[in-house]
């Protein structure tokens, strides 16, 4: 199928074509990551130099699996693994994939299972469709702008995943978050700062019954979308591929992401791919 990227809105026919590619790319990447994760003791993780051999191997294996699958769509890919791409090369893209092949590298190293594969389809620099796969948990979340967020359980990592559109929808349940009696605040397990804790303490003074949980990777967006937590604050650097898929999954479940400083909406495909600090709220979050 040829895709006309000059259209302002993706047609339903095109979305039906692209969803299986997105879904299968994530599941195949999950299989590539899990092969390394299950044998991570074979890699030397004793010295941290910012570029672990095992993480490079897992990230690149996932990237290659995604590239092979999404390459069939002939839509360009902006990936964490290809972050050196020049702004002038991508600034006029009307349609592109924004990908984090392995989100939660420190959780991968720690062996706590909290890592994900993030794939977002960007249309005119706005996320039109998204998938987050949690391979260890066999859970996959997906969203289509204007049509809700969904989760499917029991999706095992598979190097030759070939789900059809109807198979993806079958057994998926829509995410609608409910309000908790006591606010649940999520923070990163590995990327907090004094500002994070100061923000949480300020919230606790206003909401004395609030509880705090730590969680790695973009899975926090999924927990927000499911209503398992209410609020998430991040005061360290993230990049566009860390948030694009999660933002749509959260938004389509009734939640929102905004810049911490001024409440502004996020922009994507900027010259500088770093995000500002941010907060997220689930649907009907008691924290305002």
Secondary structure, DSSP 8 states (H G I E B T S, - for coil): ----TT-SS--HHHHHHHHHHHHHHHHHHHHHHHHHHTTGGGS--SS-SS--HHHHHHHHHHHHHHHHHHGGGT-EEEEGGGTT--HHHHTT-SEEEEEEEEE-HHHHHHT----EEEEEEEETTEEEEEEEEEGGGTEEEEEETTS-EEEES-----TT----HHHHHTT-EE------SS-EEEEESS---HHHHHHHHHHHHH-TT-EEEEE-STHHHHHHHHTS-SEEEE-S--BHHHHHHHHHHHHTTT-EEEETTT------S-SS-B---EEEE-TT-S--
